[in-house]
Amino acid sequence: MIEYKGSAVESARMVRYVSIAVLIVLLGVWLWPFYSVPTGSRGVVTTFGAITGIESEGLAVLPPWRKLTVFSIRAERADVDSADGSTNDQQPVHVSLTVRYSIATDRVAEVFEKYTHNGDLSSYVQTATQEIFKAVTARYSAPDLIAQRARVSSDINAALSEKLSKYGAQVINIDMRNFAFSDSYMRAINEKVTQEQLRLAAENKLKTVESEQKQKVAIAEAEASAQRARADGEAYSQLKVAEAQAEAIKVQNAALAQGSNVLELRRIEVERTKAEKWDGKLPEAIYAGAPIPFLNVTK
């Protein structure tokens, strides 16, 4: 009997110790003053549900009657798989968009109070993106929407940034994918592009032919000019040769005209020399055409 009572006392004591330990742990958890705010987040401090402060990244020490909620300010993304719109020439257009955004650090308390407790505004961003896409595409015709895609993206970015600023968010960038019109319009565009490519090919071919013809004409004109130059050169050369020959003939004639008297004088001198040396005897044989010696019959 005594052993039973001792065992019961020991059990009660053990239960008491365990209860005290659990109470201490619960009090420690409830009264634990240390909190950690991770990178890319803010800590929203509330006191009985009311926002009383914003803690930056790092260690936060709070009294037990305050609560800290981690709020993300990292870049988030909102996907819009099929945004529908219509151009000002009544052509339906579809596109998929991805919007990357983040919560402005100076508006964390406002966003926490009005819209979200964790920084996820994807539902608001998706709705706003649909509205902005319809409004922007209505300003453009279908051809302009295709040709000025960069400008369209810029307009959507500007309008969406203004819209999301009401929710305390800021747009980082917008990615547009799968930009498409109706099947009939896409076929018409493809046919138009094909015709335009054929037209450009024909124009290029015509320009090539024209260029080749101009090149041939230029070559022919150059050859003709060269031939004319050669002919002019040959004619000029022949003219100069003829002039030189005429001048030479003129000089020769003048020389002959002056030289006839000199030749006659030389002949007379030769005949006189022969006469002085003649011994008075006639030649025994006289050939036809030979001169007859001079005879002075008066002596």
Protein Blocks (a to p, Z undefined) as FASTA:
>chain_A
ZZmmmmmmmmmmmmmmmmmmmmmmmmmmmmpmbdcddehiacdddeehiacbdcdedjdd
ddfkbccddddfbdcddddfbacdddfkopacdddddddddddfklmmmmmmmmocnopa
klmmmmmmmmmmmmmmmmpcfklmmmmmmmmmmmmmmmmmmmmmmnopacfbdcdehiac
dfklmmmmmmmmmmmmmmmmmmmmmmmmmmmmmmmmmmmmmmmmmmmmmmmmmmmmmmmm
mmmmmmmmmmmmmmmmmmmmmmmmmmmmmmmmmmmmpghiacfbdcehiacddddfkZZ
